[in-house]
Amino acid sequence: MPMPVAYNLAPAGNILLLGLFLALMPAWWVLKRQPTAAGRYRALAVLTLFLTFDLVLFGAFTRLSDSGLGCPDWPGCYGQSNPLAAHADISSAQSGMPTGPVTHGKAWIEMVHRYMATGVGALITLLALMHAWLRKRASPSVAPSWVPLLSVFWVCMQGAFGALTVTMKLFPLIVTLHLLGGLGLLALLTLQVRADAMDGKPVRISPVPRMWLVSGLTVVMLQAALGAWVSSNYAVLACDTFPLCQDQVWPVMDFISGFSLWRELGQSVGGDMLPFAALTAIHMVHRLFALVVLVVLVNLVRRLWQSGLHKPATWLAVLTGAQLLTGISNVILGWPMLAALLHTGGAGALVMVLTSLIAQKEAA
C-alpha cells in the first residue's frame, strides 16, 4: 500500500475544533469557580501547567510505545481527523506489518497526543489573551509581557517539531529537540505561575547565589538532552548492567558516530548502519554526566537547607534521588515503561522546581 502524503491539511479544521473543545472544558470549570479576574488567570495558569506536564508524559509514552509513526502523515491520520475514519488504511498497513509502526492501537495513541497538544496550545493562547487583558486594566503584576507571548510562540514551534517528528520518520535530532521544547514550555509556564503567585511582591529567597540555581537548571537541561538522545537512538539497553557497562569499566565506544547529529534513525552520517559502539558511547556519556548533575544538585540541596529553605531542598533531594533510581531501573530492569515515564516526569519536575526558585525576587 502506498504511503500517504506527509502533510495533508484536510482534517486540520476538525482537529483544531476538537482541541478547542478539550481546552474549553477545563477552562470553563476553572473560570466558573473563581470570582475575580486575577483569580481566574492564576487558576488557568496552574491548570495549563498541570496539563502541559501531562502532555510531556504522554509524549514520552507515545515515544516509548513506538507509536510516533502510528499515523504516518500530519496533522491527521491517513488524511482523516481520527483513526475510526482511517480504519481501512490502518488495517491494510497493520496486515502488512502486524507489529507496526502503524497499528490501530498506535494510531490512537498518536492521535490522542495530537489532540492533547492542540488543547494545550489553545489554553496557552487563552492564557496570553487573559494576560493582555489584565495588564490593560492595570491589574497587579502578573507575569512579564514577554513570557506569555514567548509561550505562544514556543507551543507553535513545538507543533512544528511534532510534525517534523512524523514526516522525518523519528529523526533523532528532531525527537530530541521536541522533548527539550516540552521541558522549555514547562519552564515558561512555571514562570507565569510563579510571577502571579508572588503578586508583584519581592520574596527573600536565601543567600544562595543565583548562579548555583542557574547552574542546576543548566546541567538538568543538558542531562535531559543527553537522555533524549539516548531514547531517540534506542541506546538505553546498550549497557544492561550497572555500574559496569557490558561488564567493563570502559567499553568500546564510537563517539564520533554516536554524536553526529544530522543523520537518520539507526544510521551513520554515511547511511550505513549505526555501529553498536556508537550506541554504547551515547549511553555512557549520559551515565557519566549524571555524576556531574548529582554533584551540582547535592551541593544545591545542601545550600538551600543551610539557608532555611527546607521545603525546596527536600523537593530537590527527593527528585534527584528518584531520578537516580529510575535511571538505574531503566538499565537493570530492561527499560520498563513505568520507570522510563517516571524518569521523564522527574526531569520535568526538576525543571519546574529550579525555574520556580530562579524566578523568585530578592527582597529589597
C-alpha positions in Angstrom: 0.0 0.0 0.0 1.5 3.4 -0.9 2.4 5.8 1.9 0.1 8.8 2.3 1.5 12.3 1.6 3.5 13.7 4.5 1.3 16.8 5.0 -2.5 16.6 4.5 -4.2 19.7 5.9 -7.8 18.5 5.1 -8.5 17.3 8.7 -6.8 20.3 10.3 -10.1 22.2 10.9 -11.7 19.3 12.7 -8.6 18.6 14.8 -8.4 22.3 15.8 -12.1 22.2 16.8 -11.6 19.1 18.9 -8.5 20.6 20.6 -10.5 23.8 21.3 -13.3 21.7 22.9 -10.8 19.9 25.0 -9.3 23.2 26.2 -12.6 24.9 26.9 -14.0 22.1 29.2 -11.3 22.5 31.9 -11.0 26.3 31.3 -14.8 26.8 31.8 -14.7 24.7 35.0 -11.8 26.7 36.4 -13.0 30.2 35.4 -16.5 29.5 36.8 -15.1 28.7 40.2 -13.1 31.9 40.6 -14.8 35.2 41.5 -12.1 37.6 40.3 -10.2 38.2 37.1 -6.8 37.8 38.7 -8.0 34.6 40.4 -9.2 33.2 37.1 -5.9 33.9 35.5 -4.0 32.3 38.3 -6.1 29.2 38.3 -5.9 28.9 34.5 -2.1 29.2 34.6 -1.9 26.4 37.2 -4.2 24.2 35.2 -2.3 24.8 31.9 1.0 24.0 33.6 -0.5 20.8 35.0 -2.0 19.7 31.6 1.3 20.6 29.9 3.2 18.3 32.3 0.7 15.6 31.5 1.3 16.2 27.8 5.0 15.8 28.2 4.4 12.5 29.9 2.0 11.3 27.3 4.5 12.4 24.6 7.1 10.2 26.4 4.6 7.3 26.4 4.0 7.8 22.7 7.7 7.5 22.0 8.3 4.6 24.4 5.4 2.6 23.0 6.8 3.1 19.5 3.7 5.0 18.5 5.4 8.0 17.0 4.6 6.8 13.5 1.2 5.4 14.4 -0.2 7.8 11.9 2.4 8.3 9.1 1.1 11.7 8.0 0.3 15.0 9.7 -1.8 16.5 11.2 -4.4 13.7 10.8 -4.3 10.0 10.2 -4.3 9.0 6.5 -6.0 12.3 5.8 -8.7 11.8 8.4 -9.2 13.5 11.7 -9.5 10.3 13.7 -8.4 6.6 13.4 -12.0 5.4 13.1 -12.4 7.2 9.8 -9.0 5.8 8.7 -9.9 2.3 9.8 -9.4 0.7 6.3 -6.0 2.3 5.7 -4.7 1.4 9.2 -6.0 -2.2 8.8 -4.2 -2.5 5.5 -0.9 -1.2 7.0 -1.3 -3.5 10.0 -1.9 -6.6 7.9 1.4 -6.0 6.1 3.3 -5.4 9.4 1.3 -6.7 12.4 3.6 -5.1 15.0 3.8 -1.7 13.4 4.8 1.0 13.1 1.1 1.5 12.1 -1.5 -0.4 14.1 -4.9 0.6 15.4 -3.6 1.0 19.0 -0.6 3.1 18.0 -2.7 5.3 15.7 -5.0 6.1 18.7 -2.0 6.8 20.9 -0.5 9.1 18.3 -3.8 11.0 17.6 -4.6 11.4 21.3 -1.2 13.0 21.8 -2.0 15.4 18.9 -5.5 16.2 20.4 -3.9 16.9 23.8 -1.2 19.1 22.2 -3.9 21.1 20.3 -5.8 21.6 23.5 -2.7 22.8 25.4 -1.9 25.2 22.6 -5.5 26.6 22.9 -5.1 27.0 26.7 -1.7 28.8 26.3 -3.2 31.2 23.8 -6.2 31.9 26.1 -3.7 32.5 28.9 -1.9 35.0 26.8 -5.1 36.8 25.9 -6.2 37.0 29.6 -2.7 38.3 30.5 -3.0 41.1 27.9 -6.5 42.0 29.2 -5.3 42.1 32.8 -2.4 44.3 32.0 -4.7 46.6 30.0 -6.8 47.0 33.2 -3.6 47.8 35.2 -4.2 44.8 37.4 -1.5 43.8 39.9 1.6 42.4 38.4 1.3 39.2 36.6 4.0 37.5 34.5 6.2 39.9 32.4 4.6 40.6 29.0 7.3 38.6 27.1 6.6 35.3 29.0 3.0 34.6 27.7 4.0 35.8 24.2 7.0 33.6 24.1 4.9 30.7 25.4 2.5 31.1 22.5 5.4 31.1 20.0 7.1 28.2 21.8 4.0 26.0 21.7 3.6 26.7 17.9 7.3 25.7 17.4 6.5 22.5 19.4 3.7 21.8 17.0 6.1 22.2 14.1 8.7 19.9 15.7 5.9 17.4 16.3 5.0 17.5 12.6 8.7 17.0 11.7 9.0 14.1 14.1 6.4 12.3 11.9 7.4 13.5 8.5 11.1 13.0 9.1 10.5 9.5 10.4 11.7 9.9 14.0 14.9 11.7 13.0 16.8 11.6 16.3 17.8 15.3 16.5 14.2 16.4 15.9 12.8 14.0 18.5 15.4 15.3 21.0 14.6 18.9 20.3 10.9 18.1 20.6 11.4 16.7 24.1 13.6 19.7 25.2 10.9 22.0 23.8 8.4 20.4 26.1 10.7 21.0 29.1 11.2 24.6 28.0 7.5 25.1 27.8 7.2 23.8 31.4 9.7 26.4 32.4 7.9 29.2 30.7 4.6 28.2 32.3 6.2 27.9 35.7 7.4 31.5 35.3 3.8 32.6 34.6 2.5 30.7 37.7 5.3 31.9 39.9 5.2 35.5 38.9 1.4 35.7 39.5 1.7 33.9 42.9 4.2 36.5 44.1 1.7 39.2 43.0 4.5 41.6 42.4 5.8 41.4 46.0 9.6 40.7 46.4 10.4 37.5 48.2 13.6 37.0 50.1 14.8 33.6 48.9 18.2 33.0 50.5 21.9 33.9 50.4 22.3 31.0 47.9 23.9 32.6 44.8 21.6 32.7 41.9 24.5 31.3 39.9 24.0 27.9 41.7 20.3 27.8 40.8 21.0 28.6 37.2 23.9 26.1 37.1 21.5 23.4 38.5 18.9 24.2 35.8 21.6 24.2 33.1 23.0 20.8 34.0 19.5 19.3 34.3 18.6 20.5 30.8 21.9 19.2 29.4 21.3 15.9 31.0 17.7 15.9 29.7 19.1 16.5 26.2 21.5 13.6 26.6 18.7 11.4 27.9 16.5 12.3 25.0 19.4 11.5 22.7 19.7 8.1 24.4 16.0 7.4 24.0 15.7 8.7 20.4 18.5 6.4 19.4 17.2 3.5 21.4 20.6 3.3 23.2 19.2 2.5 26.7 20.0 -1.1 26.6 23.5 -0.7 25.0 24.6 -1.1 28.7 22.4 -3.6 30.5 24.4 -3.7 33.7 25.2 -1.2 36.4 27.7 0.2 37.4 29.7 -1.6 34.7 28.7 -1.4 31.1 29.0 -4.7 29.2 30.9 -5.9 32.2 33.6 -3.3 31.5 34.6 -0.1 33.1 35.3 1.5 29.7 33.7 -0.5 26.9 34.4 0.0 23.2 32.8 3.3 22.1 32.4 5.3 18.9 31.8 8.9 20.0 32.0 10.4 16.5 29.3 8.2 15.1 27.2 8.4 18.2 27.2 12.2 18.4 26.9 13.0 14.7 23.7 14.9 14.9 22.4 15.1 11.4 21.6 11.5 10.5 18.7 9.2 10.1 17.5 6.9 12.9 19.8 3.8 13.2 22.1 5.1 10.5 25.5 6.8 10.5 26.2 10.0 8.6 27.2 7.9 5.6 24.0 5.9 5.6 25.5 2.7 7.0 24.0 1.0 10.0 24.9 2.8 13.2 27.6 0.7 15.0 26.8 -0.7 18.4 29.9 1.1 19.8 28.1 4.4 18.9 25.1 3.4 21.0 27.4 2.5 23.8 29.0 5.9 23.6 25.6 7.6 23.7 24.6 5.7 26.8 27.9 6.1 28.6 28.0 9.9 28.1 24.5 10.2 29.6 25.6 7.9 32.5 28.8 9.8 33.2 27.2 13.3 33.0 24.7 12.1 35.6 27.6 12.2 38.1 28.1 15.9 37.3 24.4 16.6 37.8 24.4 14.7 41.1 27.3 16.7 42.4 25.7 20.1 41.4 22.2 19.2 42.8 23.5 17.7 46.1 25.5 20.9 46.7 22.5 23.0 45.8 20.3 21.0 48.2 22.9 21.5 51.0 23.0 25.2 50.4 19.2 25.6 50.4 18.9 23.5 53.6 21.5 25.6 55.4 19.7 28.7 54.3 16.5 27.5 55.9 14.7 26.7 52.7 13.8 23.2 53.8 10.8 22.6 51.5 12.5 23.3 48.2 15.6 21.5 49.5 13.5 18.4 50.3 11.8 18.6 46.9 15.2 18.7 45.1 16.6 15.9 47.2 13.6 13.6 46.6 13.5 14.3 42.8 17.3 13.8 42.5 17.1 10.5 44.3 14.1 9.4 42.2 15.9 10.3 39.0 18.9 8.2 40.1 16.7 5.2 41.0 14.6 5.3 37.8 17.7 5.8 35.7 19.3 2.7 37.2 16.0 0.8 36.9 15.8 1.5 33.2 19.1 -0.3 32.8 18.9 -3.3 35.1 15.2 -4.0 34.5 15.3 -3.7 30.7 13.7 -0.2 30.2 10.3 -0.8 31.8 7.6 1.6 30.8 6.8 2.9 34.3 10.4 3.6 35.2 11.0 5.4 31.8 7.9 7.5 32.3 8.9 8.4 35.9 12.3 9.3 34.6 10.9 11.8 32.1 8.4 13.1 34.7 11.2 13.6 37.2 13.2 15.7 34.7 10.2 17.9 34.1 9.6 18.3 37.9 13.2 19.3 38.4 12.9 21.9 35.7 9.8 23.3 37.3 11.3 23.4 40.8 14.5 25.0 39.7 12.7 27.5 37.5 10.4 28.5 40.4 13.4 29.2 42.6 15.2 31.2 40.0 12.0 33.2 39.3 11.7 34.4 43.0 12.7 38.0 43.6 15.2 39.1 46.2 13.8 41.4 48.9 14.7 45.0 48.7 
